[in-house]
Amino acid sequence: MIEDYSADGVLAKQLKSGLKELNVETSENQQQQLLELLQVLYKWNKAYNLTAIKQPKEGLKLHLLDSLTLFERFKELGDNKTILDVGTGPGFPGLPLAILFPHLKFTLLDSNSKKIRFIRQTIHQLGLDNVEPIHSRVESFEDRNFDVILSRAFASLVDMVNLTHTLLDEKGIWLAMKGELMAQEAEELPPFVVNHFVTQVEVPNVVAKRCIVELGFIPGYKSEDK
């Protein structure tokens, strides 16, 4: 089956409907970029197995729209904030968010070289100048003072914090995209971390539970203490 990625095709209509349900505001050009991202992903996926989600219509829901459940929180961020998407895989949620928030600076980190090559090609094809892909394990990555660290199916909350707390600005936040948050997982967080809140989110036409966990350092925790 040949998928129709045109502006008036089935996928475009599904995208428009999903964006409306999520209250995501986009321009026509941004919608076209999101569709092009999906198209490039599935073109590459035939040869490089970038995602286990094989159907573009499912990828639209489980990659694009799932990533954009962060839209409302990202609207609250100021200009020129720096974002680290750790364990980004083939660029989710970082690439869809970079399309919608061109005033933010995204670093997409992954240890899989073929996924980073895909991201490099995609940002060139889409003309994104606010994304930097980095091929590295998080343990070896030394940049720091990010305003936001994103995690989507990367690790447990505890592992995420332990692996990345030296990379986060003392006033920064973690945003972890998860299924269902288990009480034990929250209870095992290090003492220097505070759980700001958990936001339940719904991805259009997806039954599975989803939530966004926002974490930060306790007041008074200084970067030199990391």
N, C-alpha and C positions, 0 to 999 in steps of 0.2 A: 504493500500500500504506500502510495506517495503522499506525504503529508503536505498540506497547504498552509504555508506560512505567510500568505499575503495579508494585506491590511483588512480585507473583507472576508477572509477564510474562517473556517470553523475554529481553529486555534485562537485567532484574533478575537473572535466573539467570546470564547471561553475566558480569555485573558481579561477582556473588558468587563465581563460579568464578575469575575473574581476580584478585580481591582475595586469595583464598585462596592462589593460586599465587604471588603476590608477597609473601605473609606480611604483608599490610596489615590492621591491626586497625581496625575501624570499628564505630560503633553503627548500629542500624537507621535512625536519623534521618539520620546522615551518608550512608548508602547512598542514602536517598531524595533527599537534597540533590544527590548526584552524578548521579542519574538526572534530576532536575529541571534541573540544569545542562545536561545533554545535550539534553533536550527543548527548552529555551529556545534553545539554540544552533541547533538545526535548524529551529525555527519562524522565527527571524530569518534564517537562511541562505537561505530561499526568496526573500527580498526584497533582502537586503544582501550576499549572497555573502561571508560571513565566513570560510569554509573551503572548500578545493578537495575535501575529503573529503565526498562527497555522501550517503553512507549512514550512518545512526546506528550501525549495528552495527560499521562500520569506525571511525567516530569514537570509539566506546567504547574500542576497542583503541588507536588511534593518537593520540587526545587524552587521554582519561581515564587509562587504564592506563599509557600511556607516561609521563605526568606523574608517576604514583605510583611509578615506579621509584626516585624520590628519597626514598621513605618512610623507609627504614632510616637514611639519613644525617640526615634531618630529626629523627628521634627523638633524636639525639644533641645537638641544639641546646638551649640553655637557654631559660628563659622570657623573653618580651618581646624576643627578638631581632628585628631589623629586616631585612626581605627586600626587595630590589629585583628585580623580574622585568622585564628590559630587552628590548624588542621582543616584548612579551607576546602580540601578535596579539589574538585573541578571549579571552585570559585563561588561556593554558596555558604553563607548568604552574601559574601562580599561584593560579587559582581552586580547582582540586581540592585543592591543598596547604592553602589557607586554610580549606577546609571541614574538613580532618582535623586541622589544627593551629591552633585558635582562640586559643591563647596567644601566637602569633607575629603580628607586624605586617607586612602586605604592601603594597608600593607597586607597582602595575602600570603600566608606562610603554610608550606606543606613540604613533607619529606619525599613525596612522590614526584620524580622528575617529569614524567609524561604529563601529569596534571598541571604542573607549572608551565610546561611548554604550551599546553592548550590555553592556559590563561594568558600567556604572553601573546599568542596569536589572536586571541579574542579581543584583548584590549586594543591591539593594533587595528583589527578589523572594525571595531565599534568606535574607534577614535576616542577612547577614554584616556584622559591625561591625569587622572587622580588616583591611579592604581599602580602599586609596585608589587610584582610577584617575587617571592623569595623562596628558593629551594634550600630548605634547611630543616633539621630537627629542631623542635622548640628548645631542647636542652642546650643546643649549640648557638642559639640566636641571642645576640647580645645587645641589640637596640633596646631602648627603654623609654619610659615616660610617656607611654601611650595614654590617651584620654579614655579610650574604650577598648576592651578586649572582648571579642566575640568568640563564642564556642557553639558549634552545632554538631551534636553527636560525636564530639571529640574525645571526651573522657568524663569520668565522674567529677562532681563539683570539687571534691578534695584534690584529686589529681590535677585538675585544671588550675586551681589556685596555687598548689605547690609548684607546678611547672612554670607558671607565668607571673607570680607576684612581684618578681624583680623587674618585670617589663612594664608594670602599670604605674602611672603617676599617682602620687599620694592622694590626690583628689579625684582619681579616675574611678571607673566602674567596670565590672564584668557584666556581660549579658550572656547568659547561658540558655540556649534553646534546648528544651528537653521534652520528653514525653510526660510521664507522670513523676513528680518529685516525691521521692521516698523520705519519710521523716528521718530515718537513720542517716541518710546522705547529708542532710542539712545539719544534723547534730554533730557530725564528724568534722565540720569545717574548723580550720585553725582559729585560735583565740583572737588573732588580729583582724579577723574578717567579720563584718556585720552583714546580715541578710536584710537588704532594704525592703524588698517585697517580691512576691510571686504573682505574675499576671497570667491568668488562664486565657488562652487564645484559641480560636477556631479557624482552621484552614477550610475555605469553601470546598464542599463536596468530599471532605475527608473526615472519617468517623473517629480516628484515633485521637486520644487526648494529647494536647500540646500546651506547654507553658513556657514562659520566659522568666528566668530567675535573675534578679539584679542583686549584685553584691558589691561591697566596697570595703575599704579599710576602716577600722574603728577610728573615731575622732582622736587626733593627736598622734596617730601612727605616722612616723616620718620615714622618708625614703631611705635615710641612712641606716634605719633599723632593719631594712630588708636583708 
